[in-house]
């Protein structure tokens, strides 16, 4: 018995120490064969480009940031209604092509206190678009201009589709004063919504991932556009918010979690 309790104590001590010293990392299991960035690359780039490339917050405050990618879409207003009711602010990584389609939804999200960020113009793997700066001009800059037109500013934060950025692109973002925001908890809502045709089952699967892997200062990846629609994600959000609040978590936006500005101070002039 004594030996066992010593082992347990040892484990507790090492877990405690690990918490204080562990580098940022992806906590959720990797979904194979779906074209997403491998966890080892995420972890390496987070370590190598600390200060520009983030998976989670820097400390252990009981604050978490829910994030939604790919929108806005016809599903987004229902999500905004829910977030308003719960008084929860989130971060949206939106595509320029969608921003142009739903400018009213963009203005509403901003008016209701959410943070807006750049998720490319139409969702290519940016790391494959190196030549001639196309990745920047045709994808990120085009979306910065879409935001400029709709809300009058350009965001500081971007998230690469599927997580892919090559090292020179990350360095280039550094030079532009922009931050790459990845995630520590991938809800895999895109996968579970595809696997489960019933919204209830898909929602349960999404909830279970987040429940199991949520941690202090987590950045949680979800989607408000694409697939067969995002009702399961919205349902999961509606159930998780009260539950996580009860556990003592506070919801915040990524810029506040990381203590960085949400808007670029001096936007480059439009060409
Ligand atoms: Zn995306």
Boltz pocket constraint, residues with backbone or C-beta under 6 A from the ligand:
constraints:
  - pocket:
      binder: B
      contacts: [[A, 69], [A, 70], [A, 119], [A, 123], [A, 160], [A, 161], [A, 162]]
      max_distance: 6.0
